[in-house]
Structures are given as C-alpha cells and as structure tokens.
C-alpha cells in the first residue's frame, strides 16, 4: 500500500512539475526578452495629380527572407527556414478613379497579416505617393511556410512560430520590400480598364470541421461524411482584372487580384523551405498564361488572397499531402482562374466607381454596450494545442482535454464552452494587452464588388452571416459581388459562429474573444460599410501608433565570406517515386546566409547542344527555367570555414532522356563571388 501511495505521489508531483515547466516556458518570453518600441506616425500623403479617367498600376517585389527565420502557422511544429522551394512575393495594385483618392490592394505571400506592418508600409509610402493609410489594405495568402516574428502582438510572435519574439530586422525587411512594391505601382500608373467576375470551383477544398459546422441551426444537412465536407465550403473565386493602355494606344493586361477560400496548408509541418503553398502555383501559372496569350509589355502580376476560409482545407488525397498534391491543387485553381480571366475580355470598362476606408477599434477600450457579448479579454482554448483536423502531428491531438470536440462543462463564463489552456494561469501569465486587441476593419467598393477585410480566419458559415449583414447595410448600392476577406490588416485568430464555438473544435478554441465574435464582427462590418457608402468622413483612424514588443533576433547578421564558390558534389538524378517528384541535385560551397540575399534572383538552368556552350533554358511556353518559377529549390546544409556555407540545389520536373541536350545549374553572382556554373549533366 505504501509503495502504491508513493507511486501516486510521484506521478502527481511529476505532473505538477510538468505543468509548472509548461507555464514557465510559455510565459518566459513575455517577461525575459527585451522590449522594442515601434512608433508609427504616417505623414500626409502627396497631393493627387488630376487624371482624366481611371488609372492603375502594378508593382511586384520579392519578400523571401534569409535562411534561419522561424516559420509561422504550425506553431511549435514549425521549423526555421533552410531555403526556398517557391519564392515569396508581394504584389501592389494601385487604382484611382477621376476625382477621387486612390486605393492600394497590397497582397503578400505571408502566413498572416499584421496591423503594425500595414501601418508601417502606409507611413513609408505616404512620403512618396498619394496613398493615405486608410486607403491601403493588406491581404495575405496564409501560407504556413512563410516567416513569422513580424506580428503586432506578443501572443502571435511567441506562439505562431516555433520560436518566440519580434524580430525588428524581419519586420523592416518586409516593410521595405512591400513599400517598394507600392511605390512601383504608383509610378507605373497609366490609363486603365477593369472587369470583375466570379466563378465556383468545387473539389479543391473540403470542410475540415464538419462536426462543428453541422451544429449551425441553419444547416439542414447534418451529414459529416467526406462527400458532405466537399459541399460545405466557399467555392467562389472572385477576380478583378486590370488592363492598361500601352504606349501604342492599345490595352493589354496588367494582371489581376483575386480571392478564394483555402488554407495554405498543402505543405505539411516540419517542412523547412519557404513555400507559397497552393497559392504559388495559382499565382505563377495564371501570370504565365497571361504573358503567353496577351504578350503585355510589362511585368504581369496575379495577387490572390484569402476569402472566408477558416474551416476550408486543401483537398489533398489521403496519405499524399505534400509538394505534389500542393502543385495539383494550385494548378486546378489556376485553370479555373484562367477561364474566368479570359471570360472578362469583353467586360472591361474605364468608368470606375471607387471608395475605400477603415475603422480601428481597441477591444480593450470598448464599452460593454458596444461589445454586446464580446468577451472583454482574449483567452486561447486547449483545442488550439491539439491543432486542426488534417494538421495533427502528435497523439496529443486525440487526447482530452486537447482533443477537438471537448468543451468545458464547468463554471460558465464569458468564454462559454472553451477550456482555457493552462486554466486560470493563462490569464495570470498573459495580460490582455499581450493578445491582439487593436482591430482594423477595412472595406472597399470597386463598381459591383464590395470587399470587407477582417483580421480573423473566418469560417465558411461565419462568413455567410457577416456577408448577409454587409449586404443589408449596402442595400442602396446593391453590390453583385460581396467578399469577406480573412487575414486583412492584422490577425486575431478565428471567427466561428456561436454554434461552432460550442463544439470547441480547433477553430472554436482559437476564437480568442468568445462565442459572440461573429455577431460582433457582423455588426461592426455593417457599420463600416454603411458609413463608407454614406458618410466616409466618419471612418477616421488614429494619427499615430505605438507598439511595444518582446524581441529576439533571428535575421542573420552580416558576415564576410573569404572563401571561394566551388562544387562539392556533381549533379545526380533522383527518379520519380510514389508521391515523390523527380529532380537533379548538386551541392556547392557558397557565401553564408547573411550574404546570400534570397530576395534577389539567384538560380537558373542553362542548356547546351554540345556540353560546352550554354544558354538560358526556356520551357515550352518560352518561360525561363529559374527560381521565379516553382521548380528550383535551395537548401542550406550548414556552415563552412571562412564565412562560407554548404547548400543543396534541386531542379524538379526536368526533361528526361532528351537527346542532344546538356544542362547545368547557374548561380548568380553574390558578395564579390562571380557567377557559378555546375558541371554539365544530362
């Protein structure tokens, strides 16, 4: 009996120590890391020059950070980036109608939007353009293979990635590249036309939270099988096409921005390279088709971003999640997007009505009447640790209380059915200001399109309810297309319906402000739209912002590289296998990650008929085979002497058994290192 009691006491003591260790690990960054203060005061923008009609411009910049930045989206299951498979881009779309202020739709291949990042970009471009902060909206793809550490709250800088802390250099790098894209779009502006259209695509997504979705009182079909999950999604692709007048006087496409509801989770946890996920193929394939068909004289940009996607996952086939399924689904999106783009050939107009605005609310300062059921502070639930369906990586996902569908049956509070992660220790260790609380709601109308941007991952049915409130508020304008865009100008976790919240699946556990989040957002979004369309001067933003964030440094410091580039291993071929793409791979010695500058073009393939005289390789459409596409990969293998490092280069989906052709890897010059060519292979 004494032995049994000692065993119980030992286990109990072990569990207590484990819990205390978890608490210490969770709260340490909030108290042990130094603080960085970011102050943003946007100047008044430049005055707008008169224009006779609608003008538009597009700017594109690369936002691929260096090796070593923690990736955001899979939280503790993520890994620091070791290179890239597809580059990350930002695309700015400048639109201005005669007699009115401009609108900039800024798209980025990032895991989440950031209020602080949007405000900083707006402040920078106001000095050189006519774009005001309230007329620039930031929208992202929500790829889970992009960088973290640039968010506006300590909570997501600490728990969004596998490492904690805000990195000022990551933030500055992103802000600089994104501001440059906006400035390029502004300077490129020229007379333009636009067309807006939509189409539905089923089969690319499935609802990953059917057990929560069928609880909605207005959902009559309560089936939860796989076929039902394919129906319970937002299938709508909405696309704004922009064409501009060339110097010869005709009109050619500048590109398009579009919305669709799909998580950027085709690439699974533990993957190391940066990757745009399904969006990368949607972006690049549509851009390539536009270039090949219309031959425009400028850079073409397609900037897709999230609609209300919160419970809509990529429909990857069982056991095949990864690069090949991500490509398949991305190309499915591109095929449908191309059909839609082409269908707008005869719908382009130069008479454009354009209005845009934002409202910012501090949820910690709202009166109880204005909150009307919204919880006064944020709390994360235990279901967040268990992860979303299809994203589980450890058995913890299936164990109570972390298991989805394990609501709290204890004392009722504002957070209702949510089981608090770490119980009341969460509220003790993480004060309300550590969580996101400055809420920006943005809206813009372009002719028959009305888009409302929210800093939440809005589920399918939550989006339907918010859209219904918005449509009612806009009844005088009767928009044909209403889009609720997730991940706009910040990140607050999820927005589920009250019924979905009560089930406490991952999405409900990650709805930080309680079961009334969606009704609150519906009311506030309707207010923004009503004011925007009637009295836009009521939508005023603060004159300045101040953020204080716990800080860590991950951006690699400058380090001289004294060695010389050289090939370590000759190119070797790996054949295709089950769920494995074919590729050529070589390894080389090159400058360290701090000098490699991944945001500049680096890799390409050259071809030769004799193995000695090489020229750049182009594919069947005439597109160069380089790292601006989706088939060249770089991976950092580790440091070497003299400030050098080892890297692996891969070329996926190469031509095979092509008679009379030799190939080589070309690596662009870096840090006083000349252009490098691998040995020839075929």
C-alpha positions in Angstrom: 0.0 0.0 0.0 2.8 2.4 0.9 4.5 1.6 -2.5 1.2 2.4 -4.3 0.9 5.7 -2.4 4.5 6.7 -3.2 3.9 5.9 -6.9 0.7 8.1 -7.0 2.5 10.9 -5.1 5.5 10.6 -7.5 3.2 10.8 -10.6 1.2 13.6 -9.2 4.4 15.6 -8.3 5.7 14.9 -11.8 2.5 16.2 -13.4 2.7 19.3 -11.2 6.3 20.0 -12.2 5.5 19.4 -15.9 2.6 21.9 -15.7 4.8 24.4 -14.0 7.5 23.9 -16.6 5.0 24.4 -19.4 3.8 27.6 -17.8 7.4 28.9 -17.3 8.2 28.0 -21.0 5.0 29.8 -22.2 5.4 33.0 -20.2 9.2 33.4 -20.2 9.4 35.3 -23.5 6.9 37.8 -22.2 9.0 38.7 -19.2 12.5 37.6 -20.0 13.0 39.1 -23.5 14.0 42.8 -24.1 11.4 45.2 -25.4 11.4 47.0 -28.8 9.2 50.0 -29.2 7.8 50.7 -32.7 6.3 54.2 -33.2 4.5 54.9 -36.5 3.2 58.4 -37.4 2.2 58.5 -41.1 2.7 61.9 -42.8 0.1 63.4 -45.0 0.4 61.8 -48.5 1.4 63.7 -51.6 -1.5 65.5 -53.3 -3.0 63.5 -56.2 -2.4 64.9 -59.7 -5.5 65.3 -61.8 -6.4 62.4 -64.0 -8.9 62.4 -66.8 -10.2 58.9 -66.0 -9.4 55.6 -64.3 -5.7 54.8 -63.9 -4.0 51.7 -62.5 -0.5 50.4 -61.8 1.1 47.2 -60.5 4.3 46.6 -58.5 6.0 43.4 -57.6 8.8 42.7 -55.1 10.3 39.6 -53.6 9.9 39.1 -49.8 11.8 35.9 -49.4 13.8 36.4 -46.2 17.2 34.9 -45.4 17.7 31.3 -44.2 17.1 30.8 -40.4 13.9 32.8 -39.8 11.2 30.8 -37.8 8.2 29.9 -39.9 4.7 30.8 -38.8 1.5 28.8 -39.0 2.3 25.4 -37.4 3.4 26.9 -34.1 5.7 24.6 -32.2 5.6 22.1 -35.1 7.2 24.5 -37.5 10.9 24.7 -38.2 13.3 27.5 -39.1 13.6 28.0 -42.9 16.6 26.4 -44.6 15.9 27.9 -48.0 13.1 28.1 -50.5 11.1 25.9 -52.9 9.0 28.8 -54.2 9.8 32.4 -53.6 7.5 34.6 -51.6 6.2 37.7 -53.3 4.3 40.9 -52.6 2.1 42.5 -55.3 0.7 46.0 -55.1 -2.3 47.1 -57.2 -2.8 50.9 -57.4 -6.3 52.0 -58.6 -7.6 55.6 -58.8 -10.8 56.9 -60.4 -11.1 60.5 -61.7 -11.7 63.0 -58.9 -11.2 60.6 -56.0 -8.4 59.2 -53.8 -6.5 56.1 -54.7 -6.9 52.5 -53.4 -4.0 50.2 -53.0 -4.7 46.5 -52.6 -1.4 45.0 -51.2 -1.1 41.3 -51.5 1.6 39.2 -49.8 2.7 35.6 -49.6 2.8 35.6 -45.8 1.3 33.4 -43.1 -0.8 36.3 -41.5 -1.4 39.9 -41.9 -0.1 42.4 -39.4 -1.6 45.7 -38.4 1.8 47.1 -37.5 3.2 46.1 -40.8 0.3 47.6 -42.7 0.6 50.9 -40.8 4.4 51.0 -41.3 4.1 50.4 -45.1 1.4 53.0 -45.3 3.6 55.5 -43.4 6.6 54.9 -45.7 4.7 55.2 -49.0 2.8 58.4 -47.9 6.1 60.2 -48.2 6.5 59.4 -51.9 2.9 58.7 -53.2 -0.6 60.0 -52.8 -1.7 56.9 -50.9 -3.2 57.5 -47.4 -3.1 54.9 -44.7 -6.8 54.3 -44.7 -6.7 53.6 -48.5 -4.1 50.8 -48.3 -5.3 47.4 -47.3 -3.0 44.4 -46.7 -4.2 40.9 -47.6 -2.2 37.6 -47.4 -2.3 34.1 -48.7 -1.9 32.5 -45.3 0.8 30.1 -46.4 2.1 28.1 -43.4 5.6 28.1 -45.0 6.4 31.7 -44.6 8.3 33.7 -42.0 7.0 34.8 -38.6 8.2 37.3 -36.0 6.7 40.5 -37.6 3.3 40.5 -35.8 1.7 43.3 -33.8 1.1 41.2 -30.6 3.5 39.3 -28.3 1.0 36.4 -28.4 1.5 35.6 -32.0 5.1 36.5 -32.1 5.6 33.9 -29.4 3.1 31.1 -30.3 2.6 31.5 -34.0 6.1 30.1 -34.7 8.4 27.5 -33.1 10.5 30.4 -31.6 9.4 33.4 -29.7 9.9 37.1 -30.1 9.5 40.0 -32.5 12.5 40.5 -34.9 12.9 44.1 -36.0 15.0 43.2 -39.0 12.4 40.8 -40.4 9.8 43.5 -39.9 12.0 46.2 -41.6 12.8 43.8 -44.5 9.2 43.1 -45.2 8.1 46.7 -44.8 10.9 47.9 -47.2 10.0 45.4 -49.9 6.3 46.0 -49.6 6.6 49.7 -49.7 8.8 49.4 -52.8 6.1 47.4 -54.5 3.5 50.1 -53.7 5.8 52.9 -55.0 6.5 50.9 -58.2 2.7 50.5 -58.7 2.2 54.3 -58.2 4.9 55.2 -60.6 3.7 52.7 -63.2 0.1 54.0 -63.2 -1.5 54.7 -66.6 -4.9 54.8 -68.1 -6.6 51.5 -67.5 -9.8 49.5 -67.6 -11.1 46.8 -65.3 -13.6 44.0 -65.2 -14.9 41.9 -62.3 -16.1 38.4 -62.3 -16.6 35.3 -60.3 -16.9 31.5 -60.7 -17.2 28.5 -58.5 -14.7 25.7 -58.0 -15.6 22.6 -56.0 -13.2 19.8 -55.4 -10.1 21.8 -54.4 -11.2 22.2 -50.8 -13.1 20.4 -48.1 -14.5 21.4 -44.7 -12.2 20.1 -42.0 -14.5 20.8 -39.1 -17.8 19.1 -40.1 -18.6 18.1 -36.5 -18.7 21.8 -35.6 -20.3 23.0 -38.9 -23.4 20.8 -38.8 -24.2 22.3 -35.4 -25.2 25.5 -37.2 -29.0 26.0 -36.8 -29.5 26.9 -40.4 -27.6 23.9 -41.8 -30.3 21.3 -42.6 -27.9 18.6 -44.0 -26.3 17.1 -40.9 -24.2 14.6 -42.7 -20.5 14.7 -41.9 -19.0 12.2 -44.4 -16.4 13.1 -47.0 -18.8 14.0 -49.7 -20.6 16.4 -47.4 -17.3 18.0 -46.5 -16.7 18.8 -50.2 -20.0 20.7 -50.3 -19.6 22.7 -47.0 -17.0 25.1 -48.5 -16.9 28.6 -50.1 -16.2 27.7 -53.7 -16.2 31.3 -55.1 -13.2 32.7 -57.0 -13.7 36.4 -57.3 -11.3 38.2 -59.7 -10.6 41.8 -60.6 -8.8 42.1 -63.9 -6.8 45.2 -64.8 -5.8 46.1 -68.4 -3.7 49.3 -69.1 -3.0 51.4 -72.2 0.3 50.7 -73.9 2.5 53.4 -75.5 1.0 52.3 -78.8 -2.5 53.1 -77.6 -4.0 49.6 -77.3 -4.8 47.8 -74.0 -3.0 44.8 -72.5 -3.4 43.1 -69.1 -1.5 44.4 -66.1 -2.8 41.3 -64.2 -5.4 40.7 -61.5 -6.1 40.2 -57.9 -8.5 37.5 -56.7 -9.9 35.8 -53.6 -10.5 32.2 -52.8 -11.1 30.3 -49.5 -8.4 27.7 -49.0 -5.9 27.2 -46.2 -2.2 27.4 -47.1 -1.5 24.0 -45.6 -0.8 21.8 -48.5 2.9 21.7 -47.4 2.9 19.9 -44.0 4.5 20.7 -40.7 8.2 20.1 -40.2 8.9 21.2 -43.8 11.9 23.5 -43.9 12.0 25.6 -47.1 9.9 28.7 -47.6 6.9 27.9 -49.9 3.9 29.8 -51.2 1.9 26.6 -50.9 -1.1 26.1 -53.3 -1.1 29.9 -53.9 2.3 29.8 -55.5 1.0 27.7 -58.4 -2.2 29.7 -58.7 -0.1 32.9 -58.9 2.6 31.8 -61.3 0.5 29.7 -63.7 -2.1 32.4 -64.3 0.7 35.0 -64.8 2.4 32.7 -67.3 -0.8 32.2 -69.2 -1.5 35.9 -69.4 2.1 36.6 -70.7 1.9 33.8 -73.3 -1.6 34.8 -74.6 -1.6 38.6 -74.4 2.1 39.4 -74.7 2.0 42.6 -72.4 5.0 44.9 -72.5 5.3 45.0 -68.7 5.5 42.8 -65.6 2.2 40.9 -65.1 1.0 40.3 -61.5 -1.6 38.0 -60.1 -2.2 38.6 -56.4 -4.6 36.1 -54.9 -5.5 36.2 -51.2 -7.9 34.6 -48.7 -11.7 34.9 -48.6 -13.6 33.4 -45.6 -11.5 30.2 -45.4 -11.4 29.3 -41.7 -12.5 25.7 -41.9 -11.7 25.1 -45.6 -8.6 23.0 -46.1 -6.9 21.9 -49.3 -8.5 18.7 -50.6 -5.3 16.7 -50.7 -5.6 13.0 -51.2 -5.2 10.8 -48.1 -1.6 10.0 -47.4 -0.3 12.2 -50.2 -0.1 15.6 -48.5 3.0 17.5 -49.8 4.6 19.1 -52.8 2.9 17.0 -55.5 -0.6 17.5 -54.1 0.0 21.2 -53.5 1.0 21.6 -57.2 -2.1 19.6 -58.3 -4.5 21.8 -56.3 -2.7 25.0 -57.2 -2.9 24.2 -60.9 -6.6 23.3 -60.5 -7.1 26.8 -59.1 -5.1 28.4 -61.9 -7.1 26.6 -64.6 -10.3 27.9 -63.3 -8.9 31.3 -62.7 -7.7 31.4 -66.4 -11.1 30.6 -67.6 -12.5 33.4 -65.6 -9.8 35.9 -66.7 -10.4 35.1 -70.4 -14.2 35.4 -69.9 -13.7 39.1 -69.0 -12.2 40.0 -72.4 -15.3 41.9 -73.5 -16.3 43.1 -70.0 -13.6 45.7 -69.4 -14.7 49.2 -68.6 -13.0 52.5 -67.9 -15.9 54.0 -65.9 -15.0 53.1 -62.4 -16.6 54.0 -59.0 -14.1 53.5 -56.2 -14.5 54.1 -52.5 -12.4 52.8 -49.6 -11.9 53.3 -45.8 -11.1 51.7 -42.5 -12.1 51.8 -38.9 -10.0 50.8 -35.9 -11.3 49.7 -32.6 -9.4 48.9 -29.4 -11.3 45.9 -28.0 -9.9 46.6 -24.5 -11.4 50.1 -24.5 -14.9 49.3 -25.8 -17.9 49.9 -23.6 -19.9 46.9 -22.5 -22.7 48.2 -24.7 -20.5 48.3 -27.8 -19.1 44.8 -27.1 -22.6 43.4 -26.6 -21.4 39.9 -25.7 -17.9 40.0 -27.0 -15.6 38.9 -24.2 -13.6 41.7 -22.5 -10.3 39.9 -23.0 -8.8 37.1 -25.2 -8.2 33.5 -24.0 -6.9 30.6 -26.0 -8.5 27.2 -25.6 -6.9 23.8 -25.1 -8.2 22.7 -28.6 -5.6 25.1 -30.1 -2.8 22.8 -28.9 -4.5 19.8 -30.4 -4.3 21.5 -33.9 -6.8 21.4 -36.7 -8.1 18.3 -38.4 -5.7 17.2 -41.2 -2.9 19.1 -39.4 -2.3 16.7 -36.5 1.3 15.7 -35.9 1.3 14.2 -32.4 -1.1 11.9 -30.4 -1.8 14.9 -28.2 -4.4 15.9 -30.8 -6.5 12.9 -29.8 -6.2 13.2 -26.1 -8.6 15.1 -23.8 -8.6 18.0 -23.0 -6.7 18.9 -26.2 -8.9 16.8 -28.4 -11.3 18.7 -30.6 -14.9 18.4 -29.5 -14.1 18.5 -25.8 -16.0 21.5 -24.5 -15.8 22.7 -20.9 -18.7 21.6 -18.8 -17.6 23.5 -15.7 -18.4 27.0 -14.5 -19.9 29.2 -17.2 -18.1 32.4 -18.0 -17.9 34.8 -21.0 -15.9 32.2 -22.9 -18.6 29.7 -22.5 -17.7 26.2 -23.6 -14.0 26.9 -24.0 -11.5 25.0 -21.8 -8.8 27.5 -21.0 -5.3 26.5 -21.9 -3.3 26.3 -18.7 -6.6 27.1 -16.9 -6.5 30.4 -14.9 -2.7 30.5 -15.2 -3.1 31.8 -18.7 -4.9 34.9 -17.6 -2.3 35.4 -14.8 0.7 35.0 -17.1 -0.6 36.7 -20.2 -2.2 40.0 -19.6 -4.9 41.2 -22.1 -2.5 43.6 -23.8 -0.3 40.7 -24.9 -3.0 39.4 -27.2 -4.1 41.3 -30.4 -6.7 43.9 -29.4 -6.4 46.8 -31.9 -9.0 45.7 -34.6 -8.9 47.3 -38.0 -11.9 46.7 -40.3 -11.4 47.8 -43.9 -13.8 47.9 -46.8 -13.7 49.0 -50.4 -16.1 49.1 -53.3 -15.0 48.9 -56.9 -18.0 49.1 -59.2 -20.1 46.0 -58.4 -17.6 44.5 -56.0 -17.8 45.1 -52.2 -15.0 43.6 -50.1 -14.8 43.7 -46.3 -11.4 42.8 -44.8 -11.2 41.3 -41.3 -8.1 40.3 -39.3 -9.6 36.9 -38.5 -9.7 33.4 -40.0 -13.5 33.5 -40.8 -15.2 30.1 -41.1 -17.5 29.4 -44.1 -20.8 29.9 -42.2 -19.4 32.8 -40.1 -18.5 34.5 -43.4 -22.0 33.9 -44.8 -23.6 35.6 -41.8 -21.2 38.6 -41.9 -21.8 38.9 -45.7 -25.6 38.9 -45.1 -25.2 41.8 -42.6 -22.9 43.7 -45.1 -25.3 43.2 -48.0 -28.2 44.6 -45.9 -26.0 47.7 -45.0 -25.2 48.2 -48.7 -28.7 47.7 -50.0 -28.7 51.2 -51.6 -25.7 50.2 -53.8 -26.7 46.5 -54.3 -23.2 45.0 -55.0 -23.2 42.0 -57.2 -20.1 40.5 -55.6 -19.6 40.6 -51.8 -16.4 39.2 -50.4 -15.4 38.7 -46.8 -11.7 38.5 -46.8 -9.8 36.8 -43.9 -6.3 37.8 -42.8 -6.6 41.5 -43.7 -4.6 44.2 -41.9 -3.9 42.1 -38.8 -4.5 38.7 -37.1 -6.9 37.9 -34.2 -7.2 34.1 -34.6 -10.5 32.7 -35.7 -14.1 33.8 -36.0 -16.6 31.0 -35.7 -20.4 31.0 -35.3 -21.7 30.6 -31.7 -22.9 27.1 -32.6 -19.5 26.1 -34.0 -17.8 27.7 -31.0 -19.9 25.5 -28.6 -18.4 22.3 -30.2 -14.8 23.5 -29.3 -13.0 22.1 -32.3 -9.7 23.8 -33.2 -11.4 26.8 -34.8 -13.6 27.4 -31.7 -10.7 27.0 -29.3 -8.8 29.6 -31.4 -11.7 32.1 -31.4 -10.0 34.3 -28.8 -12.8 36.7 -27.9 -15.6 34.2 -27.2 -18.8 32.8 -28.8 -20.2 36.2 -29.8 -17.2 37.1 -32.1 -19.1 36.6 -35.3 -22.2 38.6 -34.3 -19.9 41.4 -33.2 -18.0 41.4 -36.5 -21.2 41.3 -38.5 -22.5 44.4 -36.6 -19.2 46.3 -36.9 -18.6 45.4 -40.6 -22.1 46.6 -41.4 -21.4 49.9 -39.6 -18.2 50.4 -41.6 -20.0 49.6 -44.9 -22.9 51.9 -44.1 -20.6 54.8 -43.1 -18.3 54.2 -46.1 -21.1 54.4 -48.6 -23.0 57.3 -46.9 -20.6 59.4 -44.8 -17.0 58.1 -45.3 -15.6 61.0 -43.3 -16.8 59.1 -40.2 -14.1 56.5 -40.8 -11.2 58.1 -39.1 -8.0 56.4 -37.9 -5.6 57.4 -35.1 -2.9 59.8 -36.1 -0.1 57.5 -34.7 0.5 54.1 -33.3 2.9 52.7 -30.7 3.7 49.0 -30.2 5.9 47.5 -27.5 7.0 44.0 -28.3 9.2 41.4 -26.7 12.2 40.9 -29.0 14.5 38.2 -30.3 17.0 38.3 -33.2 16.8 35.7 -36.0 17.8 37.7 -39.1 21.4 36.5 -39.9 24.0 39.3 -39.2 26.4 40.4 -42.0 29.5 38.1 -42.1 32.3 38.5 -44.6 32.8 35.5 -46.8 36.5 34.9 -47.6 36.3 31.6 -49.4 35.5 30.7 -53.0 32.5 29.1 -54.6 33.0 25.6 -55.6 31.0 22.4 -56.4 31.1 19.8 -53.7 29.1 17.1 -55.4 28.3 16.8 -59.1 24.7 16.8 -60.2 22.9 13.5 -59.6 19.4 12.4 -60.7 16.6 11.0 -58.4 13.8 9.3 -60.3 10.1 9.9 -59.5 8.6 7.5 -57.0 5.3 7.3 -55.1 4.5 10.8 -54.0 8.0 11.9 -54.9 8.9 14.3 -57.7 11.9 13.6 -59.9 14.8 16.0 -59.6 18.5 16.7 -60.3 20.6 17.8 -57.2 24.0 19.2 -56.7 25.8 20.6 -53.7 28.1 23.6 -53.5 30.1 25.9 -51.3 28.8 29.5 -51.3 28.6 32.6 -49.2 26.9 32.5 -45.8 23.1 33.0 -45.4 23.6 36.6 -44.3 25.2 37.4 -47.7 23.1 35.2 -50.0 20.2 37.7 -50.3 17.4 35.3 -51.2 15.1 38.1 -52.3 17.3 38.7 -55.4 17.3 36.3 -58.4 19.8 33.5 -57.8 19.2 30.2 -59.5 18.5 29.2 -63.2 19.1 26.4 -65.6 21.1 26.6 -68.8 21.1 24.3 -71.8 23.7 23.3 -74.4 23.8 21.2 -77.6 27.5 20.3 -77.1 28.1 20.4 -73.4 30.3 23.5 -73.7 28.3 26.5 -75.0 25.3 27.2 -72.7 22.3 29.5 -73.0 19.3 30.0 -70.6 16.8 27.2 -70.8 13.2 28.1 -71.6 10.1 25.9 -71.3 7.5 25.1 -73.9 5.8 28.5 -73.3 9.1 30.4 -73.6 9.3 31.0 -69.8 12.8 30.9 -68.4 13.5 28.0 -66.1 14.7 29.8 -63.0 13.8 30.4 -59.3 11.0 32.8 -60.2 9.0 29.7 -61.1 8.2 26.6 -58.9 10.8 24.0 -59.8 14.2 25.3 -58.4 15.0 24.8 -54.8 17.8 25.9 -52.5 18.5 24.3 -49.1 21.1 25.4 -46.5 23.1 22.4 -45.3 25.3 24.1 -42.7 28.2 26.5 -42.2 31.7 26.1 -43.5 35.0 27.8 -42.9 35.9 31.4 -44.0 32.3 32.6 -43.8 31.1 30.2 -46.4 28.2 27.6 -46.2 27.1 24.4 -47.9 23.9 24.3 -50.0 22.0 21.8 -52.0 20.3 22.9 -55.3 17.5 20.9 -56.8 15.7 21.1 -60.2 12.3 19.4 -60.1 10.5 18.0 -63.1 13.4 18.3 -65.5 13.1 17.0 -69.1 14.3 13.4 -69.2 16.1 11.5 -71.9 16.2 14.5 -74.2 18.7 13.6 -77.0 21.5 16.1 -77.7 20.9 18.3 -74.7 23.2 19.1 -71.8 22.2 21.1 -68.7 23.9 23.0 -65.8 22.9 25.0 -62.7 23.7 28.7 -62.9 24.1 30.6 -59.6 24.1 34.4 -59.9 27.0 36.5 -58.5 26.9 37.3 -54.8 29.1 39.3 -52.4 32.1 39.6 -54.8 31.7 36.0 -55.9 31.4 35.6 -59.7 28.6 33.7 -61.4 28.9 30.0 -60.8 28.1 27.1 -63.2 27.8 23.5 -62.1 29.3 20.7 -64.1 27.2 19.7 -67.1 24.7 16.8 -66.8 22.1 15.0 -68.9 
